């Protein structure tokens, strides 16, 4: 099995008529994802390479039965697009948009929680989600993933998500689902959401977790793992050498005072029984050993 | 973007937060002119983006023109923890009855805004939090609902601010929250927030960090940008649209994606090297971006070797390879370059570089191999 999305998930793309939306939306479709429609206000009735375009999410959902949306619109429109998706009946929203103001993210997140408790947002500023061989929503290149499990991946960083997929696929180790939760300060989906889903998924037998400096999500995940997780977890935390007080690219990746350091996160994870590795290659090799011994 | 104190105070003033009358000065004569205008005594304050100015001699009280000349002369050019003072803020000195602390920031764990208010201001809030956590009144604020003056009134009571300060402080806190939210701050902090003997509440300091992601709706931030970077490498990188942070080592780093760039720093460190910088060329970087990245790193005299670590996702490796060749034709790169290229169009990218490989343009199959090679070159 896979988590959050599978071969039956019907997806619409908000922003399908834009350059990025078209490229990635069609690439997702070509991968085998059920991309059933696009949404661009004012362009309803047209199509993008055969995919019908609607003016609103509501119309798209009514016509296609989609339950998932891929939001690929510029930062100033992203919050409105996410809320429109939730109002339109979408229950799983993937937003890859980078550069959304933190104030907007905080409002959008809390409105979703308060008004649409059944809706899950993945991102913003994330690479998306791929259940290899079944469904790919986002910007991950499908050919670096390998279907069949047994490893689940959850990652805060985009390129390190690809690196993790690659390290496993190179060894012939497949993935059930790979979730990129994104590096922004207010992510819709966090490590624990994904770890819990992997723990509950019978086909996921081990989990690779890629974290980075900033915040305390990795520490909270470690607490959760300690009491709830029976499946082995291998982790890598980026930013051991990062200086304090400087944002390392992601809005969320900053060491403030003594908080948010890679070392604190690694210590917390190790204390929870997680295999803590020092670089992505080592993490891949460790996972290789674990999978062989299963 | 971190603001200087004077910029933070200018920003506060836009939202109706009371600050002391004052102005900036880049020379001793300008400092005197400001002092004459606002009236003695004045405080002469070094403008640097680092804490501990007072202890370093960067904040002085001046009662007359001679003292302004003396202190301004001493503080201009002063090195405070590696930050050289080029600008002063000169303001009318305030009599202080009480010092408080107030701030708003994002509580990432609870995904709400967090207000912190304390009747014990003037010292580092981390110290208060450590030694006397009960002295801080925390307020969780739902970003959807915001902060109203009724809640702010209860909050100043909870924090046990002096009676005389409460109503003014409540109103100021609502304004500060407006500044924090509408003004798109990651942090808006006043330490100290003071009560004067004649019962006036106002901000004596300003610490503001702006959220760069919101710059599209803040054209007024443009004036803050001129002085944003003290590191000339960072200034050049910003002009070229690159996400660059200067460090002190000898291995120049270029990677696509923040996580991979951080990871590259780590791996270089693990195999015995030191990074000269963090540079994320981002997703979808083309040849021109790659060429700019190499040019920026090439201006750093400490760099002894360059590590280009690319995992193509949106970024296409053939574009990266073309960018490297373009950079080599545009500028003379004085140090060897080690590349690790994987992901989208990696085979095409490696093929493009193959005829050009030599002792100073090297490819390695994995991230670890490349790190070892570049570090051995940098340390040679």
Interface residues (C-beta under 8 A of the other chain):
Chain A: X75 X76 X98 X99 X100 X101 X102 X103 X104 X106 X107 X109 X110 X111 X114 X127 X139 X140 X141 X144 X155 X156 X157 X158 X159 X160 X161 X162 X163 X166 X183 X185 X186 X210 X212 X213 X215 X216 X217 X220 X236 X238 X239 X240 X241 X242 X243 X246 X248 X249 X250 X251 X252 X253 X257 X262 X278 X279 X280 X281
Chain B: X106 X108 X109 X111 X112 X113 X126 X142 X143 X144 X181 X184 X186 X211 X213 X214 X216 X217 X243 X245 X247 X255 X256 X257 X258 X259 X260 X261 X262 X263 X265 X266 X267 X268 X269 X270 X275 X278 X280 X283 X311 X312 X313 X314 X342 X343 X344 X366 X367 X368
